[in-house]
């Protein structure tokens, strides 16, 4: 078994050999090449330019390409495509000590994809498209002969200190939570739609690589009615972006890990800060210059408004100095449409051609959370007696 350490610290080892990579060196790789992206060998071979000098994670069957004093290796997909692999100096000792035991078996590698030069392509075989220079490798886990002998770990241990267990074959017991149906883990941490979650107390863990089914049962990760059952999962621990994943090899029904075991509901997300209401739309448009004299006006708000707060705080009038023939707009009728969050204003008169009309929204207008109306164009000057104003010019 190869043991790895993530979050910038990787440990390459089988049962009898351990080689540590300092955290600073591991951080340097990801800082230089970026966070690894999962990619198939087929994609690397068919689109090498898309992954050139990028950090990738892939897997395939390890093959020995050349023998003698200088050995080269490649990993092969199920469809026969190959890409060469070579260790960085930090892990070469661990690689050299274990590589012959892994030939012909599945291997996961994480490293930078280096595209082959023209000269290399001319002399290389089918794996000449490029090389993955890897700083992290993980061989095929041992076959499960007796699940009772596989060490048991709690989900709390795996999630609070994942690097300690990376690469190890372990057994966990948790309550089935479907495809993260209860939001126990950040959705962005799901690596595959087939992944599912087990949970114990407040601690949750992603399960990958195998469906939630075993002898005599099969659960649907998309149905809440299938959740709640306790499962025993045996697999290998992987760590990505600081989160633990268990690549399952065996799934079975189980009793709770302790008689008092339970699952806490996820904490509710923090309440979003409340924002004040604002005018977001008007019809006719604010500033329109050819409005019919018999028009009605509608002003839409960003939030549900307190209807009573409009009373005495909305003024429709002609802008500028009064002119001969002006009539006071004392027949104005206003109605608040809660479904559309819109205030509808009927002038109650035919508006004079060529004149500018303004709608003033005064302090004291609030939404249903009692938050006052905010101006659209930045803070108001101290002492201002108008929160917002809209203007229209009546057509000739």
Number of C-alpha atoms within 10 A of each C-alpha: 20 25 28 27 25 24 16 19 17 26 25 28 24 19 9 8 14 14 18 16 18 14 15 10 15 19 16 12 17 17 12 12 15 15 15 17 14 13 13 15 23 17 12 24 19 11 12 18 14 11 18 18 18 20 24 24 22 20 20 22 20 25 22 16 13 11 9 6 5 6 10 13 20 23 28 22 17 10 8 13 20 27 24 24 24 19 20 16 12 18 21 16 15 21 21 11 12 18 15 12 10 18 17 14 14 18 21 17 22 22 27 26 27 20 20 18 11 11 8 13 15 10 8 13 12 14 21 20 25 23 22 28 21 24 23 26 25 22 25 15 18 11 9 14 8 7 15 10 10 16 12 17 13 16 23 17 13 25 19 13 14 23 25 16 22 27 31 22 25 23 25 24 25 29 25 25 28 23 24 22 16 13 15 21 18 8 11 6 14 18 13 9 9 16 21 24 27 28 27 22 15 14 20 26 24 24 25 23 16 18 18 25 15 14 9 7 10 14 16 15 22 15 12 15 12 14 20 16 16 20 23 21 26 25 26 24 24 25 21 17 11 17 19 26 27 28 22 21 19 19 22 17 21 14 14 17 18 8 7 6 13 16 16 12 12 14 9 7 6 6 6 6 6 8 13 16 23 19 20 12 14 17 13 18 15 17 15 15 17 14 22 16 18 14 17 16 21 20 21 21 18 17 22 18 26 18 17 11 17 20 11 11 14 18 18 21 18 22 14 10 5 10 9 5 7 11 13 12 16 12 10 14 12 18 13 19 15 14 7 13 19 23 20 18 20 16 20 15 15 11 23 19 14 15 19 20 20 19 20 18 22 18 18 16 23 22 20 13 14 14 17 20 24 19 17 14 8 7 9 14 9 6 6 9 12 15 21 18 17 17 19 22 23 19 16 12
